[in-house]
């Protein structure tokens, strides 16, 4: 194996830009990469700029008529009228939208190819994780579903079992939809409860199609869930299912919008807990997928305080050079933040928490606890399909 880890990056990825005032500010990508560089992580792994996803690749997930609609909106944004989800408040059309979206997708597909072929053991595309895009439409700030495309490419290359774990605050609905009836793919999503957050899907009862019973797993977390509950839910569901499914590759999505400071959702997770889940995903990839791990970004709208730190921790873990939570943020990066945003940057890579959680199997179930009710609902709905006790 020529390199143990790849980081997928091209400065043109910041061209995925819905415009001034939109929550999906591309500065979050630029600031993440600059923080990665400030810690020297770009020298600890191979930085690769993959080519944009071509039409035949996009068609692995997306319909031809939708791809053509994206191209038209990209060429003439003012003509986008909301059809196919393009030209809406969430997904305003912009010049070059097709090219920018295909470039992000290309990085995730390139990551999949590198990991499957053995060029890299781990590959990270923090510009990716656009998990809401549907086969025939844009949704939730997502035009092309790079996560689903990466999985589809793995299947095309011969993978027989791929597991997808999504810890974004929003349900990974587009990826679930793409593989709803495909027994080769296990999709697991932990997200804020659909009663209180877009896209109002991801109920425990959503468990896969007739040809893939138990292939979709959803943990709907109560609003206000903090570190201890979030980690408890993750460990109560994900490890046992991965052990039973035995994936050949693990694909994970690390939306940073679970954070307590994120303006678009209602969980109360810290950067420290996000780092802990990234570490767990790394360990689970080695335990169950021979180390094959593709890690993607996702949502995250606290673009200075949260996203760059969270995803730099993710990159560092994939590179085998984890950054200690107590590490000081490099001074040059803090100057870069102020230059770009006129905001003050955080001084340390921690939120000052040491996340602890009670193991579900060890401590048991509290019937009066809303979080435990959510965990048990998921286990009851899905675990028997995998030969597991709820």
GUKE-442311 format. One record per residue (C-alpha): residue number from 1; residue in three letters; x negated, y, z. Coordinates in nm, 4 decimals, padded with zeros to 6 digits. Layout:
<recs>
filo, miba, x, y, z
NUM, ALA, X, Y, Z
...
</recs>
This chain:
<recs>
filo, miba, x, y, z
1, UNK, 00.0000, 00.0000, 00.0000
2, UNK, -00.1601, 00.3226, -00.1159
3, UNK, 00.0026, 00.5442, 00.1458
4, UNK, 00.2066, 00.4798, 00.4541
5, UNK, 00.4208, 00.7920, 00.4311
6, UNK, 00.5388, 01.0342, 00.1654
7, UNK, 00.6946, 01.3760, 00.2042
8, UNK, 00.9103, 01.4767, -00.0893
9, UNK, 00.8702, 01.8479, -00.1521
10, UNK, 00.8887, 02.1025, -00.4304
11, UNK, 00.9150, 02.4771, -00.3640
12, UNK, 01.1924, 02.4902, -00.6237
13, UNK, 01.4150, 02.2996, -00.3797
14, UNK, 01.4905, 02.6366, -00.2224
15, UNK, 01.6782, 02.7179, -00.5441
16, UNK, 01.9772, 02.5290, -00.3985
17, UNK, 02.1289, 02.8581, -00.2918
18, UNK, 02.5009, 02.9334, -00.2617
19, UNK, 02.4313, 03.3012, -00.2064
20, UNK, 02.4025, 03.5640, 00.0645
21, UNK, 02.6078, 03.4879, 00.3724
22, UNK, 02.6605, 03.1191, 00.2980
23, UNK, 02.5702, 02.8956, 00.5958
24, UNK, 02.3510, 02.6706, 00.3786
25, UNK, 02.0662, 02.9223, 00.3706
26, UNK, 01.7668, 02.7779, 00.1816
27, UNK, 01.5328, 02.9599, 00.4183
28, UNK, 01.5805, 02.6607, 00.6493
29, UNK, 01.3965, 02.4437, 00.3965
30, UNK, 01.1141, 02.6910, 00.3446
31, UNK, 01.0674, 02.7442, 00.7188
32, UNK, 01.0645, 02.3692, 00.7800
33, UNK, 00.7931, 02.3139, 00.5229
34, UNK, 00.5864, 02.6018, 00.6598
35, UNK, 00.6133, 02.4517, 01.0112
36, UNK, 00.5147, 02.1107, 00.8763
37, UNK, 00.2085, 02.2751, 00.7219
38, UNK, 00.1301, 02.4727, 01.0373
39, UNK, 00.0982, 02.1428, 01.2245
40, UNK, -00.1160, 01.9940, 00.9463
41, UNK, 00.1354, 01.7190, 00.8768
42, UNK, 00.1115, 01.7746, 00.5022
43, UNK, -00.2446, 01.6444, 00.5321
44, UNK, -00.1317, 01.3359, 00.7226
45, UNK, 00.0922, 01.2093, 00.4420
46, UNK, 00.1200, 01.2316, 00.0666
47, UNK, 00.3266, 01.5289, -00.0498
48, UNK, 00.5101, 01.4355, -00.3698
49, UNK, 00.7320, 01.6392, -00.6015
50, UNK, 00.9576, 01.3943, -00.7822
51, UNK, 01.1308, 01.4811, -01.1068
52, UNK, 01.4979, 01.5824, -01.1049
53, UNK, 01.7517, 01.3029, -01.1252
54, UNK, 01.8486, 01.2455, -01.4866
55, UNK, 02.1979, 01.1864, -01.6147
56, UNK, 02.1749, 00.8061, -01.6107
57, UNK, 02.0658, 00.8213, -01.2458
58, UNK, 02.3415, 01.0634, -01.1495
59, UNK, 02.5926, 00.8282, -01.3112
60, UNK, 02.4976, 00.5578, -01.0590
61, UNK, 02.7353, 00.7433, -00.8238
62, UNK, 02.8976, 01.0362, -01.0048
63, UNK, 03.1525, 01.0348, -01.2860
64, UNK, 03.0485, 01.1682, -01.6255
65, UNK, 03.3265, 01.4275, -01.6305
66, UNK, 03.2108, 01.5650, -01.2963
67, UNK, 02.8465, 01.5901, -01.4070
68, UNK, 02.9648, 01.7807, -01.7138
69, UNK, 03.1714, 02.0120, -01.4916
70, UNK, 02.8636, 02.0857, -01.2780
71, UNK, 02.6666, 02.1657, -01.5924
72, UNK, 02.9374, 02.4058, -01.7131
73, UNK, 02.9607, 02.5797, -01.3756
74, UNK, 02.5833, 02.6007, -01.3620
75, UNK, 02.5701, 02.7704, -01.7007
76, UNK, 02.8648, 03.0039, -01.6313
77, UNK, 02.9335, 03.0333, -01.2560
78, UNK, 03.2126, 03.2869, -01.3050
79, UNK, 03.4158, 03.0303, -01.4969
80, UNK, 03.4304, 02.7894, -01.2016
81, UNK, 03.7912, 02.7889, -01.0832
82, UNK, 03.7887, 02.5429, -00.7960
83, UNK, 03.8424, 02.2330, -01.0069
84, UNK, 03.6077, 01.9481, -00.9138
85, UNK, 03.5461, 02.1389, -00.5891
86, UNK, 03.3294, 02.3924, -00.7733
87, UNK, 03.3807, 02.7649, -00.7248
88, UNK, 03.5299, 02.7271, -00.3776
89, UNK, 03.4319, 02.9041, -00.0556
90, UNK, 03.2344, 02.5994, 00.0568
91, UNK, 03.0797, 02.5297, -00.2822
92, UNK, 03.0551, 02.8498, -00.4841
93, UNK, 02.9059, 02.8017, -00.8266
94, UNK, 02.5659, 02.9556, -00.8943
95, UNK, 02.3364, 02.9793, -01.1940
96, UNK, 02.1111, 02.6759, -01.2148
97, UNK, 02.3261, 02.4756, -00.9748
98, UNK, 02.2967, 02.1536, -01.1753
99, UNK, 01.9195, 02.1786, -01.1949
100, UNK, 01.8774, 02.2596, -00.8250
101, UNK, 02.1140, 01.9803, -00.7196
102, UNK, 01.9500, 01.7278, -00.9507
103, UNK, 01.6091, 01.8226, -00.8089
104, UNK, 01.7226, 01.7465, -00.4542
105, UNK, 01.8727, 01.4186, -00.5719
106, UNK, 01.5513, 01.3368, -00.7524
107, UNK, 01.3525, 01.3664, -00.4308
108, UNK, 01.5743, 01.1135, -00.2527
109, UNK, 01.5719, 00.8772, -00.5490
110, UNK, 01.1941, 00.9150, -00.5699
111, UNK, 01.1694, 00.8348, -00.1995
112, UNK, 01.3770, 00.5208, -00.2555
113, UNK, 01.1577, 00.4107, -00.5432
114, UNK, 00.8363, 00.4673, -00.3468
115, UNK, 00.9573, 00.2703, -00.0461
116, UNK, 01.1038, -00.0178, -00.2457
117, UNK, 00.7963, -00.0503, -00.4657
118, UNK, 00.5615, -00.0329, -00.1669
119, UNK, 00.3931, 00.2924, -00.2637
120, UNK, 00.4984, 00.4235, 00.0762
121, UNK, 00.6353, 00.2632, 00.3884
122, UNK, 00.8222, 00.5757, 00.4989
123, UNK, 00.9480, 00.8635, 00.2861
124, UNK, 01.1145, 01.1870, 00.3981
125, UNK, 01.3280, 01.4304, 00.1985
126, UNK, 01.4551, 01.6885, 00.4439
127, UNK, 01.6141, 01.8856, 00.1585
128, UNK, 01.8479, 01.5904, 00.1044
129, UNK, 02.1242, 01.4296, 00.3029
130, UNK, 02.4030, 01.6002, 00.1023
131, UNK, 02.6484, 01.3351, 00.2167
132, UNK, 02.9866, 01.4946, 00.1379
133, UNK, 02.9655, 01.4997, -00.2426
134, UNK, 03.2120, 01.2545, -00.3955
135, UNK, 03.1845, 01.0604, -00.7218
136, UNK, 03.4175, 01.3124, -00.8852
137, UNK, 03.3770, 01.6328, -00.6889
138, UNK, 03.1724, 01.8692, -00.4770
139, UNK, 03.2553, 01.9010, -00.1087
140, UNK, 03.1187, 02.0513, 00.2093
141, UNK, 02.8174, 02.2364, 00.0612
142, UNK, 02.7209, 01.9217, -00.1353
143, UNK, 02.7125, 01.8969, -00.5167
144, UNK, 02.5306, 01.5681, -00.5855
145, UNK, 02.5181, 01.2998, -00.3187
146, UNK, 02.1458, 01.2303, -00.3016
147, UNK, 02.1857, 00.9843, -00.0138
148, UNK, 02.4286, 00.7681, -00.2119
149, UNK, 02.2094, 00.7996, -00.5207
150, UNK, 01.9049, 00.6784, -00.3281
151, UNK, 02.0991, 00.3763, -00.2050
152, UNK, 02.2384, 00.3067, -00.5519
153, UNK, 01.8869, 00.3175, -00.6934
154, UNK, 01.7681, 00.0693, -00.4297
155, UNK, 02.0490, -00.1661, -00.5330
156, UNK, 01.9622, -00.1165, -00.8991
157, UNK, 01.6020, -00.2167, -00.8240
158, UNK, 01.7137, -00.5353, -00.6523
159, UNK, 01.7808, -00.4577, -00.2880
160, UNK, 02.0489, -00.6884, -00.1480
161, UNK, 02.1081, -00.5230, 00.1904
162, UNK, 02.0720, -00.1504, 00.2610
163, UNK, 02.1762, 00.0132, 00.5880
164, UNK, 02.2632, 00.3816, 00.6076
165, UNK, 02.2753, 00.5581, 00.9455
166, UNK, 02.4117, 00.9131, 00.9518
167, UNK, 02.3823, 01.1268, 01.2664
168, UNK, 02.4977, 01.4567, 01.1155
169, UNK, 02.7752, 01.6221, 01.3163
170, UNK, 03.0068, 01.5735, 01.0159
171, UNK, 03.1293, 01.2373, 00.8925
172, UNK, 02.9227, 01.0921, 00.6075
173, UNK, 03.2345, 01.0570, 00.3965
174, UNK, 03.0791, 01.0685, 00.0509
175, UNK, 02.8342, 00.7882, 00.1191
176, UNK, 03.1066, 00.5808, 00.2827
177, UNK, 03.3310, 00.6322, -00.0213
178, UNK, 03.0578, 00.5347, -00.2662
179, UNK, 03.0024, 00.1957, -00.1003
180, UNK, 03.3432, 00.1321, 00.0572
181, UNK, 03.3830, -00.1987, -00.1247
182, UNK, 03.0175, -00.3006, -00.1563
183, UNK, 02.9065, -00.5688, 00.0926
184, UNK, 02.5405, -00.4942, 00.0160
185, UNK, 02.5609, -00.1594, 00.1983
186, UNK, 02.6343, -00.0934, 00.5651
187, UNK, 02.7236, 00.2700, 00.6376
188, UNK, 02.7175, 00.3898, 00.9994
189, UNK, 02.8207, 00.7449, 01.0880
190, UNK, 02.8171, 00.9122, 01.4302
191, UNK, 02.9985, 01.2439, 01.4133
192, UNK, 03.2292, 01.4831, 01.5901
193, UNK, 03.5855, 01.3567, 01.6064
194, UNK, 03.7880, 01.4231, 01.2893
195, UNK, 04.0589, 01.5924, 01.4948
196, UNK, 03.8274, 01.8857, 01.5540
197, UNK, 03.5936, 01.8994, 01.2546
198, UNK, 03.5644, 01.8778, 00.8753
199, UNK, 03.6165, 01.6557, 00.6819
200, UNK, 03.8849, 01.5095, 00.9109
201, UNK, 03.7752, 01.1541, 00.8271
202, UNK, 03.5588, 00.8991, 01.0021
203, UNK, 03.8054, 00.7308, 01.2341
204, UNK, 03.7012, 00.4073, 01.4039
205, UNK, 03.9671, 00.2260, 01.2014
206, UNK, 03.7869, 00.3066, 00.8732
207, UNK, 03.5911, -00.0170, 00.8394
208, UNK, 03.5402, -00.0848, 00.4677
209, UNK, 03.7327, -00.2245, 00.1725
210, UNK, 03.8703, -00.5714, 00.1138
211, UNK, 03.5425, -00.6893, -00.0386
212, UNK, 03.3291, -00.5381, 00.2391
213, UNK, 03.5112, -00.5731, 00.5724
214, UNK, 03.3023, -00.4188, 00.8458
215, UNK, 03.0847, -00.2409, 00.5908
216, UNK, 03.1847, 00.1037, 00.7174
217, UNK, 03.1233, 00.1988, 01.0797
218, UNK, 03.2442, 00.5230, 01.2383
219, UNK, 03.1848, 00.6582, 01.5870
220, UNK, 03.4086, 00.9622, 01.6429
221, UNK, 03.2533, 01.1596, 01.9285
222, UNK, 03.4566, 01.3956, 02.1473
223, UNK, 03.3799, 01.7657, 02.1044
224, UNK, 03.1302, 01.8740, 02.3680
225, UNK, 02.9330, 01.5488, 02.3660
226, UNK, 02.5794, 01.6252, 02.4855
227, UNK, 02.2473, 01.4386, 02.4863
228, UNK, 02.3350, 01.1575, 02.7267
229, UNK, 02.6611, 01.0709, 02.5530
230, UNK, 02.5203, 01.1052, 02.2021
231, UNK, 02.2281, 00.8735, 02.2780
232, UNK, 02.4551, 00.6311, 02.4630
233, UNK, 02.6832, 00.6078, 02.1584
234, UNK, 02.3934, 00.5615, 01.9164
235, UNK, 02.2389, 00.2800, 02.1173
236, UNK, 02.5753, 00.1162, 02.1887
237, UNK, 02.6461, 00.0702, 01.8179
238, UNK, 02.3488, 00.1018, 01.5831
239, UNK, 02.0841, -00.1484, 01.7043
240, UNK, 02.3191, -00.4477, 01.7331
241, UNK, 02.4702, -00.3889, 01.3909
242, UNK, 02.1311, -00.3507, 01.2251
243, UNK, 02.0103, -00.6710, 01.3896
244, UNK, 02.3156, -00.8552, 01.2553
245, UNK, 02.3042, -00.6995, 00.9056
246, UNK, 01.9275, -00.7457, 00.8559
247, UNK, 01.8724, -00.4605, 00.6075
248, UNK, 01.5809, -00.4659, 00.3685
249, UNK, 01.5681, -00.0851, 00.3781
250, UNK, 01.6941, 00.1678, 00.6322
251, UNK, 01.8178, 00.5040, 00.5021
252, UNK, 01.8904, 00.7654, 00.7689
253, UNK, 02.0459, 01.1112, 00.7550
254, UNK, 01.9388, 01.3623, 01.0212
255, UNK, 02.1697, 01.6611, 00.9981
256, UNK, 02.0622, 01.9021, 01.2739
257, UNK, 02.4108, 02.0467, 01.3203
258, UNK, 02.4784, 01.8322, 01.6272
259, UNK, 02.2806, 02.0968, 01.8171
260, UNK, 02.4479, 02.2992, 02.0906
261, UNK, 02.3561, 02.6240, 01.9109
262, UNK, 02.4892, 02.5233, 01.5698
263, UNK, 02.7582, 02.7715, 01.4647
264, UNK, 02.9764, 02.5297, 01.2656
265, UNK, 03.0471, 02.2453, 01.5099
266, UNK, 03.1095, 02.1570, 01.8718
267, UNK, 02.8592, 01.9017, 01.9993
268, UNK, 02.5966, 01.9981, 02.2587
269, UNK, 02.2861, 01.8034, 02.1570
270, UNK, 01.9289, 01.9359, 02.1906
271, UNK, 01.6255, 01.9172, 01.9649
272, UNK, 01.4813, 01.6759, 02.2191
273, UNK, 01.7649, 01.4283, 02.1691
274, UNK, 01.7454, 01.4695, 01.7919
275, UNK, 01.3766, 01.3831, 01.8162
276, UNK, 01.4611, 01.0782, 02.0291
277, UNK, 01.7044, 00.9490, 01.7657
278, UNK, 01.4457, 01.0007, 01.4924
279, UNK, 01.2023, 00.7923, 01.6984
280, UNK, 01.4675, 00.5242, 01.7430
281, UNK, 01.5374, 00.5143, 01.3685
282, UNK, 01.1660, 00.4701, 01.3049
283, UNK, 01.1506, 00.1839, 01.5535
284, UNK, 01.4640, 00.0218, 01.4125
285, UNK, 01.3211, 00.0351, 01.0607
286, UNK, 01.0201, -00.1615, 01.1828
287, UNK, 01.2310, -00.4045, 01.3836
288, UNK, 01.4840, -00.4831, 01.1119
289, UNK, 01.3630, -00.3601, 00.7710
290, UNK, 00.9885, -00.4374, 00.7668
291, UNK, 00.9263, -00.0679, 00.8262
292, UNK, 01.0964, 00.0476, 00.5050
293, UNK, 01.2461, 00.3817, 00.6016
294, UNK, 01.3894, 00.6679, 00.3965
295, UNK, 01.4759, 00.9716, 00.6116
296, UNK, 01.6852, 01.2605, 00.4848
297, UNK, 01.7903, 01.5990, 00.6196
298, UNK, 02.1515, 01.7154, 00.6049
299, UNK, 02.3477, 01.9882, 00.7759
300, UNK, 02.2077, 02.2381, 01.0211
301, UNK, 02.2932, 02.6051, 01.0306
302, UNK, 02.0830, 02.7406, 01.3172
303, UNK, 01.8227, 02.7970, 01.0509
304, UNK, 01.5439, 02.9425, 01.2683
305, UNK, 01.5770, 02.7986, 01.6169
306, UNK, 01.6841, 02.4430, 01.5382
307, UNK, 01.6462, 02.3081, 01.1859
308, UNK, 01.2706, 02.3592, 01.1316
309, UNK, 01.1783, 02.2119, 01.4698
310, UNK, 01.4115, 01.9142, 01.4393
311, UNK, 01.2973, 01.8182, 01.0903
312, UNK, 00.9300, 01.8801, 01.1653
313, UNK, 00.9643, 01.6265, 01.4455
314, UNK, 01.1205, 01.3888, 01.1920
315, UNK, 00.8371, 01.4390, 00.9437
316, UNK, 00.5765, 01.3975, 01.2173
317, UNK, 00.7286, 01.0686, 01.3335
318, UNK, 00.7350, 00.9353, 00.9769
319, UNK, 00.3726, 01.0435, 00.9307
320, UNK, 00.2610, 00.8589, 01.2422
321, UNK, 00.1585, 01.1891, 01.3983
322, UNK, 00.4424, 01.2699, 01.6394
323, UNK, 00.4440, 01.6223, 01.7795
324, UNK, 00.4864, 01.6343, 02.1552
325, UNK, 00.8025, 01.8190, 02.2586
326, UNK, 00.6027, 02.0508, 02.4843
327, UNK, 00.3717, 02.1535, 02.1987
328, UNK, 00.3560, 02.5263, 02.1306
329, UNK, 00.4850, 02.6451, 01.7971
330, UNK, 00.1888, 02.7724, 01.5918
331, UNK, 00.1566, 03.1496, 01.6004
332, UNK, 00.1254, 03.1817, 01.2225
333, UNK, 00.4634, 03.0151, 01.1791
334, UNK, 00.6262, 03.2504, 01.4260
335, UNK, 00.4930, 03.5435, 01.2213
336, UNK, 00.6303, 03.3814, 00.9047
337, UNK, 00.9734, 03.3493, 01.0652
338, UNK, 00.9776, 03.7159, 01.1567
339, UNK, 00.8552, 03.8184, 00.8116
340, UNK, 01.1318, 03.6236, 00.6385
341, UNK, 01.4233, 03.6713, 00.8755
342, UNK, 01.3373, 03.9491, 01.1261
343, UNK, 01.4282, 03.6985, 01.3975
344, UNK, 01.2147, 03.5802, 01.6857
345, UNK, 01.1029, 03.2200, 01.6565
346, UNK, 01.1076, 02.9629, 01.9365
347, UNK, 00.7788, 02.9240, 02.1208
348, UNK, 00.7815, 02.5499, 02.1863
349, UNK, 00.8935, 02.2370, 02.0046
350, UNK, 01.1255, 02.1451, 02.2912
351, UNK, 01.4560, 02.2715, 02.4278
352, UNK, 01.3216, 02.1840, 02.7714
353, UNK, 01.5215, 01.8631, 02.8101
354, UNK, 01.4146, 01.5069, 02.8786
355, UNK, 01.7150, 01.3185, 02.7418
356, UNK, 01.8320, 01.0237, 02.9473
357, UNK, 02.1260, 00.7976, 02.8821
358, UNK, 02.2962, 00.4981, 03.0382
359, UNK, 02.2862, 00.1808, 02.8317
360, UNK, 02.6370, 00.0653, 02.7386
361, UNK, 02.5584, -00.3049, 02.7777
362, UNK, 02.3826, -00.2558, 03.1108
363, UNK, 02.6157, -00.0041, 03.2746
364, UNK, 02.9425, -00.1223, 03.1269
365, UNK, 03.2523, 00.0576, 03.0051
366, UNK, 03.4318, 00.3374, 03.1871
367, UNK, 03.7954, 00.3254, 03.0676
368, UNK, 03.8536, 00.6823, 03.1818
369, UNK, 03.5652, 00.8289, 02.9827
370, UNK, 03.6519, 00.9665, 02.6374
371, UNK, 03.3080, 00.8865, 02.5008
372, UNK, 03.3272, 00.5259, 02.6146
373, UNK, 03.6745, 00.5025, 02.4643
374, UNK, 03.5255, 00.6125, 02.1308
375, UNK, 03.2403, 00.3629, 02.1555
376, UNK, 03.4708, 00.0757, 02.2405
377, UNK, 03.7133, 00.1667, 01.9603
378, UNK, 03.4281, 00.1361, 01.7098
379, UNK, 03.2935, -00.1868, 01.8563
380, UNK, 03.6397, -00.3452, 01.8582
381, UNK, 03.7068, -00.2397, 01.5000
382, UNK, 03.3762, -00.3504, 01.3490
383, UNK, 03.1698, -00.5855, 01.5639
384, UNK, 03.3814, -00.9004, 01.5046
385, UNK, 03.3231, -00.8653, 01.1296
386, UNK, 02.9524, -00.9127, 01.2037
387, UNK, 02.9949, -01.1988, 01.4482
388, UNK, 02.9373, -00.9716, 01.7467
389, UNK, 03.1360, -00.9359, 02.0660
390, UNK, 03.2853, -00.5910, 02.1163
</recs>
